[in-house]
Structure formats: structure tokens, C-alpha cells
């Protein structure tokens, strides 16, 4: 399971297992000149707290004031990861937990 969050301001957050974060570590701080991505933040899964701290970090990025006019923030989801049935078993607990964070947050569309 991996969660990838891209913000309006060009920040990229990746929430993944330790091994995947270690693989992506080489890309941190190396965004190409002129890229729409200005920063990469890696968040390692934390099963001990059910990823609560990671979800909080992601929600802060989603709800941050990005020069918006006060409209609801729009969040897109790759539907392949969120099937209508058996969400927990196919999408896994990481994706299911993120979905709960999104659906419980106000001001999102």
C-alpha cells in the first residue's frame, strides 16, 4: 500500500513502507529546475499508532491554505485502490485509514 499526495503548491507526500521510502530517499531534495513538484516528503508507515500521525500530516497538507478563495479543497483518488466492495482486504488498512480521514474531514470535496 502506498499513498501519494500532490498539493496545489507543488509538494509531494509519499506514505509507504520503510523499504519503499528507503528506495525513494535518493529523490528527496533533487527536484529538477522548472518542475511543478517543489518538494518530496517521505512518510514511513507506523503500525503502532495506526498511521494516525501520518494521516494528520497528510490532512494538514490537504487543508492548508494554498491561496484558495475559501472554496472546498478537491481531493482526487485513484479508484483502482478504493473498490466499492472489500475495501479493507483489497485496498489494505493503509488506504482504508486514509479514506476514513478524508471522509471525516470537513471542507473537502
N, C-alpha and C positions, 0 to 999 in steps of 0.2 A: 504494500500500500504506500502510495505517495500522494501528498497534497502539494500542488503548485499554485501559488497565488501571485498574480501580476496586478500591480496597482496602477492607477491613473498617473501617478508621479514617476513611474518607471522602476519601482522597487520590485524585486522578485524574491519570494519566500518559498523555500522547499522544506516540507516536513516529511522526513523519511527515516528509515532505519539507519543505524550507525554506519554500516558498510557503504550504503549509497551516499551518505553525507561525506564520508571519507573520500570516495571517488570524485565527488563534485568539489571538494575543497580546493583543488587546483584552479578552479574558475573564480573563486572569491577575489574581488578586487581587480579583476582583469577584464572589465567590460571594454569593448572596442570603442574608439572615438566615434562619435556620431550615433551610437546605438541608442535605441529607445529604452533599453534596460540600463539603469544607472547604478544599481547595486544588487548584490546577491546575498541573501541571508539564509543560512542553513540551520534548521531546527531538527535535532535528533529526537526520535520517538522516546517517550518516557512512560513506560507501562506502570510505574509505581504510582503516579498521580492520574493515570488515565489520559495523559496528554493535556490536562487542564491548563497548565501554564503555556504550553504551545498554542492551544486554541485561543487563549487570551491574547497572546502576541499577534496571532493572525487577525483576530477580531479588531484589535487596536489599529492594525494596518487597514482593514476594510472600512472602518468607521471614521478614520482620520479625516480631518478637513483638508481636502485636496483642491481648494479653490472653487469648490462646487457652490452653487447658488442655494443650497439648502434642500435640494431635491433628495429623494431616497437614493441611496447608493445601489448600483446594479451589480449583482454577483452572477457570473456565468458558471455553469457546471457541465463537465463532460458527462453526458448521460450514460455512457457505457459503464461508468463506475457506480452509478446510482440506479440499479434496476428497480422496477416497481415492486418486485417480489424478492424475497430472500436477501434483502439489503445487507444484513449483518454478515451472512455467510459468503456472499459474492464480493461485496464492496469491502468487507472487513471492518473491524472495530474502529480503525483509524478514520475511515471515510464516514462511517455511521456517526461517530462522535462529532466530527466536523459539521455534518448535516444538522445535528441537534443544536450545535452552537449557532448556526446560521438561522435556523427556523425560530430559535428563541430570542433572537436579537431584533430590536425594533429599528426602523429607519432603513431597512434593506428591501430591495425589490428583486 
